Amino acid sequence: MTRVPIESLMQAASEAAALAADFALRHYRTGVAVETKEDGSPVTIADRGAEAAVRAWINARFPGDAVLGEEFGEIRGQTGRRWIIDPIDGTKAFVRGVPLWGSLVAVVEGDTVLAGAANFPAVGESLVAANGCGAWHNGSRAQVSTTSVLSEGTVLITDPRTICAPITAAGWDRLSQAAGVCRSWGDAYGYLLVATGRADVMIDPIANAWDVACFQPIITEAGGVFTDISGAATPFGGHAIATNAALAQEARALLTSANA
């Protein structure tokens, strides 16, 4: 595999996410037709066109790399590197004219996410990070909060109706009741808020790799903790939780606790 400096991969992820975001933004609040995929989720020309644009960009600059995207599946590569794309994370918000959506790109080698970027064009914010290079929000260092007491914290979830194992209903109830604020500012936007210290816990009971892979280096480099609900430091567990450092253990413990 041709070695690429980690800083170059971070810059490339940022450029790819911005490309997807710019394409999607051109279709935002334009009344685009909405189709329903087999899994029941919505998709538009903006999703497909943004992913196609990023795939072409990657193929031109990193030929031979594998690519996995939400809309067009996986193309195997020969280099050992893989790009993971979610052209619009938060399509349900996108099609309703709500600005809490983002375009996500991660660069992975094996099971290690080397770099990740998230671009939120409708709110004018972006994140990028790479292992050992810090996390950056609109060009300045990103930092998670220092909140250490749940009653002073903000807990987010993409959709509480999707609670499933390993989260228990009782555990979610305990965590949400213990929090000072509990909101469903979920999808990619929730991770943006945690990475920049505006929220303290973000939970995805169900998560695909393209939903969360980019956020592992972003949250970690911002001083937080990113794991699956069971505590494994991976974006490939099928669920995810991002927190500041102080609340990580308590939040996971509460989520998986059984009925009293």
N, C-alpha and C positions, 0 to 999 in steps of 0.2 A: 504494500500500500504506500502510495506517495504521501509522505508526512507533510502536513500543513500546519504552520504555527497556530497555536490555540487562539491567539489574538486575531488572526486572519479568519478563523472559523467563526469567532464571535461577530466580527464585522460582517461576514457573509450572511449569518443568520439574521442579523439586524436588517440588512438590505433586502433579503428575501421576504421577511415579514412585512416590511414597508411596501414592497411591491404588491403583495397580496392585499394589504390594507387599502392601498390607493385604488386598486381595481375594484374592490368591494364598495368603497366609499362612493364611487361614481354611480352605483346602482342603489345606494341607500336612500330611502324615502322617495323612490321614483315609481312605486306601484308595480314592481316586478312580479311576475307570475310565481306562485309558490306551488311546488309539487310535494308529494308525500312519498318518502322512501319506504322500503319494506319494513323497516324497524319503527315506522310511525313518525319519524322526525322530518322536519321540513327541509327543502333544498331549493335553491334558486340558481339562475344563471350567474349570479354573483359568486356563489360558492364554487361552482364548477369552473368558471372562467378564471377566478383568482388562483385556484389550485393549478390549473393548466399553465398559467403564466409562470408560476414558481417552478413547476416541473421543467419547463423549457429553460428557465434561467439556470437551474441547477445542472441540467444536462450540458449546457454550454460551458459552464465554468468548472464543474466537477464531474466530467464524464466517467462513467463506470461506477459511480456511487449508487447505492440502492436508495429508493424513495418509497415511503409509505405515506399515503394521504387518505383523508376521510372519504373523499368522493370517488377516487379512481383506484383505490387499493394499493398493492405493492408491486414494484418492479425490482427484481433482484439485481445486485451489483457484483462487482469483482474486487472492490478496493477494501472492503471491511468496514467502510463508513456507510451510515444510513441517515437519510433526512426524513424527518417526520413532520407532516404538514396538517394543520387544521386551518383552512382558508378563512372560515368565519366560525369562531367559537362563540355560540350565543345566537344562532340563526333565528331562534324563536323571538329573541329581542329584536334582531335586525329586521325581520319582516313586519314587526309591529311599530317600527319607528322609534324604538328605545335604544339609546346610544351605548348601552353596556355590552358591547361585543368587541371581539378582537381577532386578529390574525396571528397564528402561532406557528413557529418553526423551531425545531430542535435538531441538533446534529449529534448522532449517537455512534459509538464504537463498541460493539458487543452489547452489553447491558449498561454501559456507562454513557450518560449524557454529557457530552463535552461542552456544548454551548446551547443556549436557548434565547429566543427573542419573542416578544409579544408586542404587537402594535395595536393601539386603540384609536383609530383616526377620528371617530366621531366625538371623542372627548379630548383629543390632542395630547395623548400620553403614550409613552413607549417604555419598554423594559428590555434589557439585554444583559446577559451574564455568560461567563465561561469559568470553568474550574480554575481557581487561583487568580482570576482577573477582576474579581469584584462584580457587583450588580449595579447597573446604571439605569437611572430613571430620568428620561429627558436630558441626558448628558451629565447628570449629577449622581453621586453615589446614593444608592438606595439602602435603606436601613429599616429593619423591622422594629416594632415597638418594644418598649421595656416593661409593659404591663405584666405584673406578676400575680394579680388577684383576679379571679374570674369575674367577680362581681363588678369589677371596673373595666371588664373587657368587652369586645364586640366579637360575636360569633356569627359566621356566615355559612350558608349552605345553598347549594344550587337548587334543590327542590326537596323539602322534607317528606314529600310523598314517596320518594324513592328509597327511604330507609330500608335496608336489608342487611343480612349478615355480611361481615362480622359486627356491624352496628346493631345494637338492640334498641327496641322502641323505648324501653325504660332508660337506657343510657342516653339516648338523644334527649329525652324529656329532662333528665337531670342536668345535662350540660346546658341546654337552652334556658332552663329555669335559673341556673346559677349565673349565667352571663348578665352583664349589665345591659347589653343590647343584643338582640338576636334578629337578624335580617336574612332575606334570601337574595342578596346582591351576589348571585352566584356566577357560574360559568367562569370564564377567564377573568372577569372583572373582580371577582372575590380574591383571586391570587394577587392581582395588582394592588388591592388595598392592603393585604397582609405584607407584601414586599415593601411597601412604602410607609408602613407604620400607622395606617388609618383604620385597620382592623387587626384582630389578634389571632383568630382561628378561622380557617376556611375548610369546609368539608365537602367532598364529593363521594356519596355512597356508591355511585357507579361511574367509572371513568375509563375511557379508552386511552391508549398511549398518546394519540394525537391531542387529546384534551389537556393533558397535564405534563407531558415529558419536558417541555421547555421550561416549566416552572421549577423543576428540581434544582438546577444550578442557580436560577434567579433567587429563589427563597433561601437556599443555603448560603450563597455568597452575600446575601443581605443580612446574614446573621440569624436566620430562622432555621426551622426544622421541617423538612419535607419527607414524608414516608407514606406507605399505605396505612390503612387503619390498624393493621396488626403490628406496625412499628418497623417494617422492613423499609430500608432506604431505597425505594424503587418506584418508578412511575408505571411499572408494568404489572401491578398487583390487581388491577380491576377496580380499585378504589383509592382515594387519596385524602390526605389531610396536611395542610400547611399551617404552621403556627410560628409565633415568636418562640425563642428558646425557653422562656420561663414557664410557659403554659403547655408545652408539648406533652409531657408525660401525663399530667392531670387530665388533659382533654381526651387523650386516647383511652385512658383508664375509664373515664366516665362513659365514653361512647360504647365500650364493649362490656360494661357491667350488666349483670343480670338483674332480674326483679328482686327486690328486697324480700 
